[in-house]
Amino acid sequence: NNLQEFAFGLNPKSAAESNSYLSVQNTNEVNSVGMRAVFNRLSNYADSGLFYQVEFSSNLSEWHVSTVAPDVITDDTVLQKVALPFPLLPDGSASCFFRVKVSRSPIP
């Protein structure tokens, strides 16, 4: 939708970049399962009134909101590439999936 295209810095005229704003990378970060979630967000997201909520899952049916703030990898003053580690979930299982929700108001 338009909000997501805006929030992730996508070009609404190009279907080719529809999956280029999310990725997974290998990592050796402590307290992670060896992967990190990487996504684009606007550099001025707070001034634009955007809220990004990252969630992780091991089974695609139960989702857990991340309490970790993403690390900024790059920032070109328009877009930031940010990352956060895939966590071990409260039940001890390894997270395997992530999603990013975007809204114009805080997500409950």
C-alpha positions as CSV (number, residue, x, y, z in Angstrom):
1,N,0.0,0.0,0.0
2,N,1.0,3.6,-0.3
3,L,2.0,4.0,3.4
4,Q,4.4,1.0,3.2
5,E,5.9,2.2,-0.1
6,F,6.5,5.6,1.5
7,A,7.8,4.2,4.8
8,F,10.3,1.8,3.2
9,G,11.5,4.3,0.5
10,L,10.1,2.3,-2.4
11,N,9.4,3.7,-5.9
12,P,5.6,3.3,-6.5
13,K,6.4,3.1,-10.3
14,S,8.6,0.0,-9.9
15,A,7.4,-3.4,-9.0
16,A,11.0,-4.7,-9.3
17,E,11.9,-3.4,-5.8
18,S,8.9,-4.8,-4.0
19,N,11.1,-7.2,-2.0
20,S,14.3,-5.2,-1.9
21,Y,13.5,-3.4,1.4
22,L,13.7,-6.5,3.6
23,S,16.5,-9.1,4.0
24,V,18.1,-11.5,6.3
25,Q,21.8,-11.7,7.0
26,N,24.0,-14.1,8.9
27,T,25.5,-12.7,12.1
28,N,27.5,-13.8,15.1
29,E,25.7,-11.4,17.5
30,V,25.3,-12.5,21.1
31,N,21.7,-13.5,22.1
32,S,20.7,-14.2,18.6
33,V,20.1,-17.3,16.5
34,G,22.8,-16.4,14.0
35,M,20.7,-14.1,11.8
36,R,19.6,-10.5,11.7
37,A,16.6,-8.8,10.1
38,V,17.5,-5.9,7.9
39,F,15.1,-3.3,6.4
40,N,14.9,0.2,5.1
41,R,13.2,3.0,6.9
42,L,13.0,6.7,6.3
43,S,15.8,8.7,8.0
44,N,13.2,11.2,9.2
45,Y,10.6,8.6,10.2
46,A,9.8,10.3,13.6
47,D,9.3,13.7,11.9
48,S,7.1,11.9,9.3
49,G,5.0,10.4,12.1
50,L,5.9,6.8,11.2
51,F,6.1,3.9,13.7
52,Y,7.9,0.7,12.8
53,Q,7.2,-2.4,14.8
54,V,9.4,-5.5,14.2
55,E,8.0,-8.9,15.1
56,F,9.5,-12.4,15.1
57,S,8.1,-15.9,14.9
58,S,9.1,-19.5,14.9
59,N,5.9,-20.8,13.3
60,L,4.2,-17.9,11.4
61,S,1.2,-18.1,13.8
62,E,2.6,-16.6,17.0
63,W,4.4,-13.3,16.7
64,H,6.5,-11.6,19.3
65,V,7.3,-7.9,19.3
66,S,10.9,-7.0,19.4
67,T,12.0,-4.9,22.4
68,V,15.4,-4.2,20.8
69,A,16.0,-1.0,18.9
70,P,17.5,-1.5,15.5
71,D,21.1,-0.6,14.8
72,V,21.6,1.9,11.9
73,I,23.9,0.3,9.3
74,T,23.8,3.0,6.7
75,D,22.1,6.4,6.5
76,D,22.1,8.5,3.3
77,T,19.9,11.2,5.0
78,V,16.8,9.9,3.1
79,L,16.9,6.2,3.9
80,Q,18.5,4.2,6.7
81,K,19.3,0.5,6.5
82,V,18.7,-0.9,9.9
83,A,19.2,-4.3,11.5
84,L,18.4,-6.2,14.6
85,P,19.2,-9.8,15.6
86,F,16.7,-12.6,15.4
87,P,16.1,-13.4,19.1
88,L,15.4,-16.5,21.0
89,L,11.7,-16.4,21.8
90,P,10.1,-16.5,25.3
91,D,9.3,-20.2,24.9
92,G,13.0,-20.9,24.1
93,S,12.5,-21.6,20.4
94,A,14.6,-19.9,17.7
95,S,12.9,-17.2,15.7
96,C,12.9,-18.0,11.9
97,F,10.7,-15.3,10.5
98,F,10.3,-11.6,10.8
99,R,7.9,-8.9,9.7
100,V,7.7,-5.1,10.0
101,K,4.5,-3.3,10.6
102,V,4.2,0.4,9.8
103,S,1.6,2.8,11.0
104,R,1.0,6.5,11.5
105,S,0.2,6.0,15.2
106,P,1.9,3.8,17.9
107,I,1.0,0.2,17.4
108,P,-0.5,-1.3,20.5
